[in-house]
């Protein structure tokens, strides 16, 4: 399946959380963007969010 085009967006997070996420991406040997994308997709999949809900 072809990959969707990527877009950038900003979120504001606590400094400590940013540090932890950056370290976790290094530990997972993934870019920060890839890591965050995977973690968010995993969370949405587990929570039962539908594709339609995710595209809003």
Secondary structure in CASP SS format (residue, H / E / C, confidence):
PFRMAT SS
TARGET T0000
AUTHOR 0000-0000-0000
METHOD secondary structure of the structure
MODEL  1
X C 1.00
X C 1.00
X C 1.00
X C 1.00
X C 1.00
X C 1.00
X C 1.00
X C 1.00
X C 1.00
X C 1.00
X C 1.00
X C 1.00
X C 1.00
X C 1.00
X H 1.00
X H 1.00
X H 1.00
X H 1.00
X H 1.00
X H 1.00
X H 1.00
X H 1.00
X H 1.00
X H 1.00
X H 1.00
X H 1.00
X H 1.00
X C 1.00
X C 1.00
X C 1.00
X C 1.00
X H 1.00
X H 1.00
X H 1.00
X H 1.00
X H 1.00
X H 1.00
X H 1.00
X H 1.00
X H 1.00
X H 1.00
X H 1.00
X H 1.00
X H 1.00
X H 1.00
X H 1.00
X H 1.00
X C 1.00
X C 1.00
X C 1.00
X H 1.00
X H 1.00
X H 1.00
X H 1.00
X C 1.00
X C 1.00
END
